[in-house]
Amino acid sequence: MELWKKIRIPLDKAKQILLLGAREEAGEHEVEEGGEGGGGKLQSLKALPWKKILVCLLIAAGAIGFTVTAATILSNILTGTTKITGISISPKTAPLIPSDVALNTLVTNNITVNNPTGAALNAKFIFNFTMPITPATDDIEVWVDLNRNNVIESGEKLTGAVHGNILQFTSPTVTIPTGTSSWKIQVRFVETNLVGKSVGWKVYVAS
């Protein structure tokens, strides 16, 4: 049915009810006042813009007939929380540092850095080693190919710093280009008291 017809039906009914009430009220006034004023009020009521008045009332009351049907869910609902990251890193060969490494053995790998931000960024490589012994700054050796020429040079060896049981190595600030870049790294465990023990590690890029 067209919209104006849907509105017209309740309008006509409502108008009839109101006019009927108005006639009854006007009749009472005629008895009480000897017929004075009742007919005039009825004519005034008929002259009112009923359609506009009733449309406003019906819209306010939600009676025009517009309804929103809730969807019937037929499947399970997938939910989750997503953290939006900027730079991401991954090892060329996983894991970055093998789970078993002989003492004084040089471990070489590459860190692939993905920078999707659209601009080059200044950042540092951070290596945190959780030590099972009281650490010293020379228990582990770490190098990063800072100029990305794929050759580890003596000047690219990082200096360690002790923070509790954490031995931390922080590279000088480097420029991370946009897109994907590869950074060669080397790690060597040299402290003899580490033999037979496990060292936890975290590697990340920070500003």
Secondary structure, DSSP 8 states (H G I E B T S, - for coil): --HHHHHHHHHHHHHHHHHHHHHHHHHHHHHHHTSSSHHHHHHHHHHS-HHHHHHHHHHHHT-S----------S----------SSEEEESSSSSS-S---TT--EEEEEEEEE-SSS-EEEEEEEEEE-SS---TTSEEEEE-TT-SS---GGGB--EEEETTEEEEE---EEE-SEEEEEEEEEEE--GGGTT---EEEEEEE-
